């Protein structure tokens, strides 16, 4: 992607103090020779356009479809996810936690913004913001309500706080009515939020309605 | 440190508000802040724990009122100043006024994919054995260091059970200070919601926190 270093065209004419300061920082670091502009463009292009939650959805769909893969994923998630070529930064040590009718899992980083980049891409703003980071551990059901999710009374909530370099991916429950579906069709039911645990996977009807919009 | 980053259990921030369209970046400066942070991280002038500490050292009012990429940009400025790689005057003007510092490694575009694919694994080999087994009853220590730690306030002094042994990992408290990696065993510890939050926690629920061995005592 062509990344224009000289114009903040997407911010209009009145640049914020932050925008000006970061632009000055980039100019300075390039002039000093500490960073290469083409490397900056490559980093941005990868995380803006190439890595995202479709990767995680492929992992989930494969786990739903292939019992041997599911077993490998639960045993050593880092290696099983690497089979699909999703590796590296912020996914060096992966653990998959599985939702069941009895247990719902949700992932947070209360101390900063830790998130499994290779499978989900960069985190959304809300994941890094105080409302989610403060309440996910103390009021997970209230947070789920913010997302329109309500769990059955008998379902226990397990919250995983990513305080180390271990990154968590939620394996959501496979929706009913999807017997015999291809991995590709199943992956379309797997939302980003379902893999964080702030959502559930889509039902076939929900997916059809979303596709028709 | 007991800074504004340690948010678990705080009240008053209001509901979670997802954006309708969720762009990866909202402005050119967010892209720049992200890419500069990664590219400068590659130079090896500091480690990931030092960079987290630089971000959480922002004054609390500024931390809480900043978007996350602003926090990254401010943290990067702090690290560059601390290492003498730039001056305040240079940051203000965006122009180099002094000789550049010595940088051992510079991230070049053809290497980006390879560097990201390798990442920065935190597990280290050891001959030691973990002190705690899965199922062990433990209590998180109480401490309030002014430096970096990954022991959140909401679990200090609380009882839990070892759920899983992750491995032998770099210890952030030491690594952030520049005292070396000092790796030690890392566990996932289960804390019941009632232990953490008293009657305000729901008895069926639990929080799992990744904690290093020196954060834990046998219970």
Interface residues (C-beta under 8 A of the other chain):
Chain A: X3 X4 X7 X8 X9 X10 X11 X16 X18 X19 X21 X22 X23 X24 X25 X26 X27 X28 X29 X31 X32 X33 X34 X35 X36 X38 X39 X40 X41 X42 X43 X44 X46 X47 X48 X87 X88 X89 X90 X91 X92 X93 X95 X110 X111 X112 X113 X121 X122 X124 X125 X126 X128 X129 X130 X131 X132 X133 X134 X135 X136 X137 X138 X140 X141 X143 X146 X147 X156 X157 X158 X159 X160 X161 X162 X163 X164 X165 X166 X198
Chain B: X5 X6 X7 X8 X9 X10 X11 X13 X14 X15 X16 X17 X18 X19 X22 X24 X25 X26 X27 X28 X29 X31 X32 X33 X34 X35 X36 X38 X39 X40 X43 X52 X55 X56 X64 X67 X68 X70 X73 X76 X77 X80 X85 X86 X90 X91 X92 X93 X94 X95 X96 X100 X101 X103 X106 X107 X108 X109 X111 X112 X113 X115 X116 X117 X118 X119 X120 X121 X122 X123 X150 X151 X152 X154 X164 X166 X167 X169 X170 X172 X186 X188 X196 X197 X200 X201 X202 X204 X205 X206 X207 X208 X209 X210 X211 X212
